[in-house]
């Protein structure tokens, strides 16, 4: 009995079992990539483009909730006026969105 069991286990049919498991895993990873990773990469690319286009005079919202008007755009930072004659320097990467003319800052993200 032992010899017939070993002969069945050594047959190439066992490799098809691994291939049968590999295909669904690749399919799941492909779906995960196109449903989650790729849209996030696209969104980040748009955010970086938006930050690169910012100029003095635009109102922006930062990750910490700070809202202000850009007084000066530097290489890696912005000088932001948060109140009359009150300026702070903030990293460019902290910008989350730009407020349009007359738009009030809300907690909701724009759609």
SERO-4910 file (N, C-alpha, C, O; in steps of 0.05 Angstrom, whole numbers):
BEGIN
 pado doro    nc1    nc2    nc3   cac1   cac2   cac3    cc1    cc2    cc3    oc1    oc2    oc3
  Unk    A     16    -24      0      0      0      0     17     25      0     10     45    -13
  Unk    A     38     25     14     55     48     16     67     56    -11     69     80    -17
  Unk    A     75     37    -27     87     42    -53     67     55    -72     74     74    -86
  Unk    A     42     46    -72     22     58    -90     15     87    -81     10    104    -98
  Unk    A     15     92    -55     10    119    -45     32    138    -54     27    160    -62
  Unk    A     57    129    -52     80    146    -60     80    150    -90     87    172   -100
  Unk    A     71    131   -105     70    133   -134     49    154   -142     53    170   -160
  Unk    A     26    154   -129      5    174   -134     14    202   -127      8    221   -141
  Unk    A     28    205   -105     37    231    -95     59    242   -114     61    267   -116
  Unk    A     74    225   -127     96    235   -144     86    242   -172    102    253   -188
  Unk    A     61    237   -179     51    243   -205     50    273   -210     46    288   -190
  Unk    A     53    283   -234     53    311   -240     26    325   -235     25    350   -237
  Unk    A      6    311   -228    -20    323   -222    -19    342   -198    -36    360   -195
  Unk    A      0    338   -180      3    355   -157     12    383   -164      4    402   -150
  Unk    A     26    387   -186     35    413   -195     11    429   -205     10    453   -203
  Unk    A     -9    416   -216    -33    430   -226    -48    442   -202    -61    462   -206
  Unk    A    -46    429   -179    -59    440   -156    -47    467   -148    -61    485   -140
  Unk    A    -21    469   -150     -7    495   -144    -14    516   -164    -20    539   -157
  Unk    A    -14    508   -190    -22    527   -211    -51    535   -208    -58    558   -214
  Unk    A    -68    517   -199    -96    523   -195   -100    543   -172   -119    558   -172
  Unk    A    -82    543   -153    -83    562   -131    -70    588   -139    -79    610   -129
  Unk    A    -50    587   -156    -36    612   -164    -53    630   -181    -52    655   -177
  Unk    A    -68    620   -199    -84    637   -217   -105    654   -201   -106    678   -207
  Unk    A   -120    643   -183   -138    661   -168   -124    682   -151   -134    704   -148
  Unk    A   -100    675   -141    -85    695   -125    -76    718   -143    -77    741   -135
  Unk    A    -67    712   -167    -59    732   -186    -83    749   -194    -81    773   -197
  Unk    A   -105    736   -198   -130    751   -205   -138    770   -183   -146    793   -189
  Unk    A   -137    761   -158   -144    778   -135   -125    802   -133   -134    824   -129
  Unk    A    -99    797   -137    -80    819   -136    -85    839   -158    -83    863   -154
  Unk    A    -91    829   -182    -97    847   -205   -122    864   -199   -121    888   -205
  Unk    A   -143    852   -188   -166    868   -181   -160    888   -159   -169    911   -161
  Unk    A   -144    880   -140   -136    898   -118   -121    922   -129   -125    945   -121
  Unk    A   -102    916   -148    -86    938   -160   -104    958   -175   -102    982   -171
  Unk    A   -122    948   -192   -138    966   -208   -161    979   -193   -171   1000   -201
  Unk    A   -169    968   -170   -191    979   -155   -181    998   -132   -195   1016   -124
  Unk    A   -157    994   -122   -148   1009    -99   -121   1024   -104   -120   1048    -99
  Unk    A   -101   1011   -113    -75   1023   -116    -74   1044   -138    -65   1066   -133
  Unk    A    -83   1037   -161    -81   1055   -184    -97   1081   -180    -86   1102   -186
  Unk    A   -122   1080   -171   -137   1105   -166   -123   1123   -145   -123   1147   -147
  Unk    A   -111   1111   -125    -96   1126   -105    -72   1140   -117    -66   1163   -110
  Unk    A    -58   1126   -134    -35   1138   -147    -43   1161   -165    -30   1182   -166
  Unk    A    -66   1158   -179    -76   1180   -196    -84   1204   -179    -78   1227   -187
  Unk    A    -97   1199   -157   -105   1221   -139    -81   1236   -128    -81   1261   -126
  Unk    A    -60   1221   -120    -36   1234   -109    -22   1250   -131    -11   1272   -125
  Unk    A    -21   1240   -156     -9   1255   -178    -24   1281   -183    -11   1302   -187
  Unk    A    -50   1281   -181    -66   1305   -184    -61   1325   -162    -59   1349   -166
  Unk    A    -58   1315   -137    -52   1332   -114    -25   1346   -117    -22   1369   -112
  Unk    A     -5   1331   -126     22   1342   -130     22   1363   -152     36   1383   -150
  Unk    A      7   1358   -174      4   1378   -195     -9   1403   -185     -1   1425   -192
  Unk    A    -30   1400   -168    -44   1423   -157    -25   1439   -139    -26   1464   -140
  Unk    A     -9   1426   -123     10   1440   -106     31   1455   -122     38   1478   -116
  Unk    A     40   1443   -144     60   1457   -161     49   1482   -174     64   1500   -180
  Unk    A     23   1483   -179     10   1506   -193      1   1528   -174     -8   1548   -183
  Unk    A      4   1524   -147     -5   1545   -128     12   1570   -130     36   1569   -134
  Unk    A     -2   1593   -128     11   1619   -130      2   1636   -107    -18   1630    -93
  Unk    A     16   1659   -103      9   1678    -82    -19   1689    -87    -27   1693   -110
  Unk    A    -34   1692    -66    -61   1703    -67    -83   1682    -66   -107   1689    -63
  Unk    A    -76   1656    -69    -96   1635    -68   -101   1626    -39    -82   1625    -23
  Unk    A   -126   1620    -32   -133   1610     -6   -131   1580     -6   -141   1567    -25
  Unk    A   -119   1569     15   -115   1540     16   -122   1529     44   -123   1544     63
  Unk    A   -127   1503     44   -132   1489     69   -109   1469     72   -101   1456     53
  Unk    A    -98   1467     97    -76   1449    103    -86   1425    118   -108   1425    129
  Unk    A    -69   1405    119    -75   1379    132    -83   1383    161   -100   1368    172
  Unk    A    -72   1402    175    -78   1407    203   -103   1424    207   -110   1429    230
  Unk    A   -116   1432    185   -140   1448    187   -135   1478    185   -154   1494    186
  Unk    A   -110   1486    182   -103   1514    180   -113   1524    152   -109   1511    132
  Unk    A   -125   1547    152   -135   1560    128   -123   1587    126   -122   1602    145
  Unk    A   -112   1593    102   -100   1619     98    -95   1625     69   -102   1610     51
  Unk    A    -84   1649     65    -78   1659     38    -48   1658     33    -33   1666     51
  Unk    A    -40   1647     11    -11   1645      5     -1   1674      0    -10   1688    -17
  Unk    A     19   1681     16     32   1707     13     57   1704     -4     64   1722    -20
  Unk    A     71   1681     -2     95   1677    -17     99   1647    -21     96   1631     -3
  Unk    A    106   1639    -46    111   1611    -52    141   1607    -54    154   1620    -71
  Unk    A    152   1590    -38    181   1583    -39    184   1555    -50    165   1543    -58
  Unk    A    209   1546    -51    214   1520    -63    200   1497    -49    187   1481    -61
  Unk    A    203   1496    -22    191   1474     -7    170   1482     13    158   1466     26
  Unk    A    165   1508     15    146   1518     34    129   1541     23    135   1551      1
  Unk    A    108   1548     37     92   1571     32     92   1589     56     92   1580     79
  Unk    A     92   1615     52     87   1634     74     58   1641     72     49   1651     51
  Unk    A     43   1634     93     14   1637     93      6   1659    112     15   1661    134
  Unk    A    -12   1676    102    -24   1696    120    -50   1685    131    -69   1680    116
  Unk    A    -51   1680    157    -74   1668    169    -92   1689    182   -116   1683    188
  Unk    A    -82   1713    186    -98   1736    196    -82   1761    187    -59   1759    179
  Unk    A    -95   1784    188    -80   1808    179    -54   1812    195    -54   1812    219
  Unk    A    -32   1813    180     -5   1817    191      4   1793    208     23   1796    224
  Unk    A     -8   1770    204      1   1746    218      8   1725    197    -10   1715    183
  Unk    A     34   1718    194     42   1699    174     56   1675    187     70   1678    207
  Unk    A     53   1652    175     67   1628    183     79   1614    159     69   1618    136
  Unk    A    100   1599    163    112   1583    141    103   1554    144    105   1542    165
  Unk    A     92   1543    122     81   1516    122     93   1500     99     97   1512     77
  Unk    A     97   1475    103    108   1457     82     88   1454     59     64   1453     64
  Unk    A     98   1453     35     81   1450     12     64   1425     13     41   1424      5
  Unk    A     76   1403     23     63   1377     24     38   1377     42     22   1359     41
  Unk    A     36   1397     59     13   1398     78    -13   1408     65    -34   1407     77
  Unk    A    -11   1419     41    -35   1429     27    -54   1406     20    -45   1387      7
  Unk    A    -79   1409     28    -98   1388     20   -117   1397     -2   -125   1381    -19
  Unk    A   -124   1423     -3   -140   1433    -25   -139   1463    -27   -131   1477     -8
  Unk    A   -148   1472    -50   -149   1501    -55   -178   1510    -54   -195   1496    -65
  Unk    A   -183   1532    -40   -210   1543    -39   -215   1561    -62   -198   1578    -69
  Unk    A   -238   1558    -74   -245   1576    -97   -254   1603    -86   -259   1606    -62
  Unk    A   -255   1623   -103   -263   1650    -95   -290   1649    -82   -310   1640    -94
  Unk    A   -292   1659    -57   -317   1660    -43   -325   1634    -30   -346   1634    -16
  Unk    A   -311   1613    -33   -318   1587    -21   -310   1587      8   -288   1595     16
  Unk    A   -328   1577     24   -323   1575     53   -310   1547     58   -318   1528     45
  Unk    A   -292   1547     76   -279   1521     83   -298   1505    100   -308   1514    120
  Unk    A   -302   1480     92   -319   1462    108   -304   1436    113   -282   1432    102
  Unk    A   -315   1420    131   -302   1394    137   -305   1374    114   -289   1356    112
  Unk    A   -325   1378     98   -330   1359     76   -310   1364     53   -303   1386     47
  Unk    A   -302   1342     41   -284   1344     19   -300   1352     -6   -324   1344     -8
  Unk    A   -288   1366    -25   -303   1373    -49   -308   1348    -66   -292   1329    -65
  Unk    A   -329   1348    -81   -336   1324    -97   -332   1329   -126   -337   1311   -142
***
